[in-house]
Amino acid sequence: MAPSIRLSPAARSLFDQPLAIAVQGLGPRQQVTLRTSLRDETRELFQASARYQAGDDGELDLARCPALPGGSFSGLEPMGLLWALQPEKPFWRLVKRDVQSPFLLQLEVFEGHGERHGRLLAQAQHERAFLRDGVRRIPVREGRIRATLFLPPGDGPFPGIIDLYGTGGGLPEYRACLLANHGFAVLALAFYSYEDLPKEMKEFHLEYFEEAVNYMLHHTQVKGPGIGLLGHSKGGDLCVSMASFLKGITATALINASVANVGAVLRYKDITIPPLGMNPKRVKVGKSGIADIIDALNSPLEGPDQQSFIPLEKAECCFLFIVGQDDHNWKSEFFAVEGSKRLQAHGKEKPEIVCYPGAGHYIEPPFFPMCAASMHLLFGKPVMWGGEPKAHCEAQIDAWQQIQAFFCKHLTGELSETSSKL
């Protein structure tokens, strides 16, 4: 029989779900190269390939057969052909702009292990979707709020979460909708560089975020009495500020966040928190032209920069810090530890801190390929984000479970089935 690719689920899966890949109909111990390709919405190409040898029966199951050296990865990596995808264009990161359409994944099987691909033996297509059937996507334009609300299928109310991304601006929806697939009402909130919001990160007014919190607290499909916050990078320190000053927040999960205000002045009523100072002379630029900005920020423990430390001891919520220990954007682990010290010094509950060795700055939902370096809007040049691809991928899978378990516990009072720690 002619070789063919067998996928499970067959035609379509959610992006954060595993995909089982097998090839049947090969010759005994036949050597083949498998390649995956995906184009993002700007038509930029991402590819990965791996070398394999079929079993004695001509079957090749990626869950049982290790990849041989010479491809994008080696060893037993059933999802390697997805997490190892790399852009053809340098410094390009895979993001999903329109969550209503899937990514189309192409799989190909070639003869042999040569530098040039041999004869094409089999090919298949598979859709990697972001919205589960029945999830409702609702654009929100109420008052000043610019956001998208995702509601799970079925009758609510559902535990509510506000989701904030970092310095990229705009309105990324993909993490929010993937979370909604798991039973949460999630508001993806824009805060600058979107529609009529400020174009630049100069200053933020917490009243805007308060409007979003109140919107969620009063929504008939959101289960009270409080809501959760999820923030990555700059979105993380905004979440720390929201938790510190605003009412109605029960749980705050932070991914590689700072506990000091960074990048822009923060105002709330008569309070002003200046941004943490930085010294461009501490930025290292390698021969490749990629900047390492890990040492650029000042410490919030010294001198006038102490004014930038967000008073998170005022928060009435539980905290979860997700930390990539190879984060090169800033010292995430230092920030998490200092936040924990500050909370405990004021008699507050010790936060959960989950550290991942070998994980970089962009800890995304599972199976997003690691972005080692890309353009930084504030620095105007490519910066390194850190991370080692396999460890980073494993961290994304575990962190996703940790975040859901944390919100289940604190927003519903139920323990989720997943509370594994690496």
C-alpha positions in Angstrom: 0.0 0.0 0.0 1.2 3.5 -0.7 2.5 5.5 2.3 0.0 7.7 4.0 -0.1 10.1 7.0 -2.5 9.3 9.8 -3.5 12.1 12.2 -5.6 12.1 15.4 -7.7 14.2 15.6 -8.0 13.6 11.8 -8.8 16.9 10.2 -9.0 19.6 12.9 -7.7 20.1 16.4 -7.5 23.0 18.9 -4.1 24.8 18.9 -3.4 23.9 22.5 -4.3 20.2 22.0 -1.7 17.5 21.2 -1.8 16.1 17.7 -0.9 12.4 17.1 1.1 11.9 13.9 1.9 8.6 12.3 2.9 7.3 8.8 1.9 3.9 7.5 2.7 2.0 4.4 6.5 2.5 4.5 9.1 -0.2 3.8 10.6 -2.0 6.8 13.1 0.3 8.5 12.7 2.8 5.7 14.5 6.2 6.3 12.2 9.2 5.7 12.2 13.0 6.5 9.0 14.5 7.8 8.4 18.3 7.2 5.7 20.6 8.6 4.9 24.0 7.1 2.5 26.7 8.3 1.9 30.3 7.0 0.7 33.0 9.3 -1.8 35.6 8.2 1.0 37.8 6.7 1.9 34.8 4.6 5.3 34.3 6.4 6.4 30.7 6.3 7.3 28.6 9.3 8.9 25.1 8.9 10.3 22.2 10.8 11.7 18.9 9.7 12.9 15.7 11.4 14.6 12.5 10.3 13.0 9.1 11.1 13.3 5.4 10.5 10.2 3.3 10.2 9.7 0.1 12.3 10.1 -3.4 10.9 6.4 -3.3 10.0 6.8 -0.1 7.9 4.9 1.9 10.6 6.2 5.2 12.0 4.4 6.5 15.1 6.0 9.7 16.4 4.8 8.8 19.9 7.0 5.7 19.8 9.8 6.5 17.3 12.6 8.9 18.3 13.7 11.5 15.7 17.3 10.9 14.5 20.0 13.6 14.6 20.1 16.1 11.7 16.7 17.7 11.7 15.0 20.5 13.7 15.1 18.3 16.8 16.0 14.7 17.8 14.7 12.2 20.4 11.2 11.1 21.3 9.2 14.3 20.6 5.6 13.5 19.4 4.9 17.2 19.0 8.3 18.3 17.9 7.1 19.0 14.3 4.9 21.7 15.8 6.9 23.3 18.6 10.1 23.3 16.5 8.5 25.4 13.7 10.8 28.3 12.8 10.2 31.4 10.6 11.9 31.8 7.3 12.1 35.5 7.9 14.5 36.4 10.8 13.1 37.9 14.0 9.5 36.9 13.2 7.2 35.6 15.9 4.2 33.4 15.3 1.0 35.1 16.5 -2.6 34.5 15.6 -4.4 37.7 14.5 -7.8 36.3 13.5 -8.9 33.6 16.0 -12.0 32.9 13.9 -9.9 31.1 11.2 -7.6 28.2 11.9 -3.9 27.9 11.0 -3.4 25.4 8.1 -0.6 22.9 8.9 0.9 21.0 5.9 2.7 17.7 6.6 4.9 16.0 4.0 6.9 12.8 4.0 10.1 12.6 1.9 12.3 9.7 1.0 15.7 9.5 2.7 17.7 11.7 4.9 19.7 13.9 2.4 20.3 17.6 2.8 18.0 17.9 -0.2 14.6 16.3 0.2 14.1 13.1 -1.7 10.9 12.0 -3.5 7.6 13.1 -1.9 5.9 9.9 -0.5 2.8 11.3 1.2 1.2 14.6 2.3 -1.7 15.8 4.5 -3.3 19.0 5.7 -4.6 19.7 9.2 -6.4 22.7 10.7 -5.2 24.0 14.1 -8.2 26.0 15.4 -8.5 28.6 18.2 -12.2 28.7 18.8 -14.1 25.6 20.1 -17.5 25.1 18.6 -20.0 27.1 20.6 -17.6 29.6 22.1 -19.0 33.1 21.6 -16.7 36.0 20.5 -18.2 39.4 21.4 -16.5 42.7 20.5 -16.8 45.1 23.5 -17.0 48.9 22.9 -18.6 50.2 26.1 -17.5 53.5 27.5 -13.8 53.6 26.9 -13.3 49.8 26.9 -11.8 48.3 23.7 -11.9 44.6 24.2 -13.2 41.2 23.0 -15.2 39.0 25.4 -15.1 35.2 24.9 -17.8 33.1 26.5 -17.8 29.3 26.7 -20.6 27.2 25.3 -23.5 26.4 27.6 -25.3 28.3 30.3 -23.2 30.5 32.5 -22.3 32.1 34.7 -18.6 31.3 34.2 -15.5 32.3 36.2 -14.2 35.6 34.7 -10.7 36.6 33.7 -9.2 39.8 32.1 -6.3 39.0 29.8 -3.5 41.5 29.1 -0.6 41.2 26.7 2.6 43.3 26.7 4.3 46.1 24.9 3.2 44.9 21.4 -0.1 46.8 21.9 -3.2 46.1 19.8 -5.7 43.5 20.8 -4.3 39.9 20.8 -7.2 37.5 21.3 -5.6 34.0 20.9 -4.8 33.3 24.6 -8.1 34.6 25.8 -10.1 32.4 23.4 -8.1 29.3 24.1 -8.8 29.9 27.8 -12.5 30.3 27.0 -12.4 26.9 25.4 -11.7 25.6 28.9 -14.7 27.1 30.6 -13.7 30.7 31.5 -15.3 34.0 30.4 -12.3 35.9 29.2 -12.0 39.5 28.3 -9.0 40.3 26.0 -8.4 43.9 26.8 -6.5 46.4 24.6 -4.7 49.2 26.4 -2.8 51.1 23.7 -2.1 51.2 20.0 -5.6 50.1 19.1 -8.5 52.0 17.6 -8.9 55.3 19.5 -6.7 54.3 22.5 -3.4 56.1 23.0 -0.9 55.4 20.2 2.1 55.2 22.4 3.1 53.9 25.9 3.6 57.2 27.7 1.2 57.0 30.6 -1.7 54.8 31.7 -4.7 55.7 33.8 -5.9 52.8 36.0 -9.4 54.2 35.7 -9.6 52.6 32.2 -8.7 49.2 33.6 -11.2 49.8 36.5 -13.9 50.2 33.9 -13.0 46.8 32.4 -13.0 45.2 35.9 -16.5 46.7 36.6 -17.8 45.5 33.2 -16.8 42.0 34.1 -18.1 42.1 37.7 -21.5 43.3 36.5 -21.8 40.9 33.5 -24.6 38.4 33.8 -22.5 35.6 32.3 -19.6 36.2 34.8 -19.7 34.3 38.1 -18.8 36.5 41.1 -18.0 37.6 43.6 -14.5 38.4 42.1 -12.6 37.9 38.8 -9.1 36.9 37.8 -6.4 38.7 36.0 -3.8 37.2 33.6 -0.9 39.3 32.3 2.3 38.7 30.5 5.3 41.1 30.5 4.1 44.7 30.6 0.5 43.3 30.9 1.8 41.6 34.1 2.8 44.7 35.9 -0.5 46.4 34.8 -2.2 43.4 36.4 -0.2 43.8 39.6 -1.3 47.5 39.7 -4.9 46.6 39.1 -4.8 44.0 41.9 -3.2 46.5 44.2 -5.6 49.4 43.8 -8.9 48.0 42.4 -11.7 46.1 44.1 -13.2 42.8 43.0 -10.0 40.9 42.0 -9.7 37.4 43.5 -6.8 35.8 41.7 -3.9 37.3 39.6 -1.7 35.1 37.4 1.5 36.7 36.0 3.7 35.4 33.3 7.3 36.8 33.4 6.0 40.0 34.9 7.6 42.8 36.8 6.4 44.0 40.3 7.7 47.5 39.5 5.9 49.8 37.0 7.8 49.7 33.7 7.9 51.7 30.5 5.2 54.4 31.2 3.8 56.6 34.0 0.9 55.0 35.9 -1.8 57.2 37.4 -4.8 56.5 39.5 -6.8 59.3 41.2 -4.2 61.3 43.1 -1.5 58.5 42.9 1.4 58.6 40.4 3.8 55.7 40.0 6.8 56.6 37.9 8.4 54.0 35.5 11.4 52.1 36.7 14.6 53.8 35.4 16.9 52.2 32.9 20.4 52.6 31.6 20.9 51.9 27.8 24.7 51.5 28.5 23.9 48.2 30.1 22.4 46.8 26.9 24.8 44.4 25.2 24.6 44.0 21.4 26.3 40.9 20.0 27.9 40.5 16.5 24.5 39.3 15.2 23.0 42.7 16.0 20.6 41.2 18.6 20.5 43.1 21.9 20.5 41.5 25.3 18.5 43.9 27.5 18.4 41.8 30.7 20.5 44.3 32.7 18.9 47.5 31.3 16.4 48.2 34.1 17.4 49.6 37.4 16.6 47.8 40.6 13.4 48.9 42.3 15.0 48.3 45.7 17.4 51.2 45.5 17.2 55.0 45.6 14.4 56.9 43.7 13.5 53.7 41.8 11.8 52.4 44.9 8.9 54.7 44.0 8.3 52.4 41.0 7.7 49.3 43.2 3.9 48.7 42.9 2.4 48.4 46.4 1.1 44.8 45.8 0.7 44.3 49.6 -2.6 46.3 49.2 -4.0 43.5 47.0 -6.8 41.4 48.4 -6.1 38.5 46.0 -3.9 35.4 45.6 -1.0 35.6 43.2 0.6 33.0 40.9 4.0 33.9 39.3 5.0 31.9 36.2 8.8 32.4 35.7 11.0 31.5 32.8 14.5 31.3 34.3 16.1 32.1 31.0 14.0 35.2 30.4 16.3 37.8 28.8 13.7 40.6 28.7 14.1 41.3 32.4 14.8 39.5 35.7 11.4 37.8 36.1 12.6 35.5 38.9 14.0 38.4 40.9 10.7 40.3 40.5 8.7 37.3 41.6 10.9 36.7 44.7 10.8 40.4 45.7 7.0 40.5 45.2 6.8 37.4 47.5 9.0 39.0 50.1 6.9 42.2 50.1 3.6 40.3 50.4 4.9 38.2 53.3 6.5 41.2 55.1 3.0 42.7 55.2 1.4 39.5 56.5 -0.1 38.5 53.2 -0.2 34.9 51.9 2.9 33.7 50.1 2.3 33.6 46.4 2.8 30.5 44.2 5.9 30.8 42.2 6.5 28.2 39.4 10.0 28.4 37.9 10.9 26.8 34.6 14.7 26.3 33.8 15.4 26.8 30.1 12.2 28.8 29.4 12.5 32.3 27.9 10.3 35.4 28.0 7.4 34.5 25.7 5.7 31.7 27.6 2.6 31.3 25.4 -0.1 28.7 25.3 1.1 25.1 24.4 2.7 24.3 21.1 3.5 27.9 20.0 7.1 27.7 18.7 9.6 29.4 20.9 10.6 32.9 19.7 14.3 33.3 20.5 14.6 36.9 19.3 12.3 39.5 17.6 11.8 43.3 17.3 11.2 45.2 20.5 8.9 48.1 20.0 10.5 50.2 22.8 14.1 49.5 21.8 13.6 49.6 18.1 15.9 46.7 17.4 15.7 42.9 17.7 16.2 41.6 21.3 16.8 38.2 22.6 14.0 36.7 24.6 15.9 33.6 25.9 14.8 30.0 26.1 15.9 26.6 24.9 13.2 25.2 22.5 12.5 21.8 24.1 12.5 23.1 27.7 10.5 26.2 26.7 7.9 24.0 25.0 7.5 21.8 28.1 7.2 24.9 30.2 4.4 26.2 28.1 2.4 22.9 28.4 2.9 22.9 32.2 2.3 26.6 32.8 -1.0 26.4 30.8 -2.2 23.7 33.3 -0.9 25.7 36.3 -2.8 28.8 35.2 -6.1 26.9 34.7 -5.7 25.0 38.0 -5.0 28.3 39.8 -8.1 30.0 38.4 -10.3 27.0 39.0 -9.2 26.9 42.6 -9.6 30.6 43.4 -12.5 31.5 41.1 -14.7 28.4 41.4 -13.4 26.8 44.6 -12.9 23.6 42.7 -9.6 21.8 42.2 -8.8 21.1 38.5 -7.5 17.7 37.6 -4.2 19.2 36.5 -1.9 20.4 39.2 1.4 18.9 38.0 4.6 20.7 38.6 7.7 20.2 36.4 
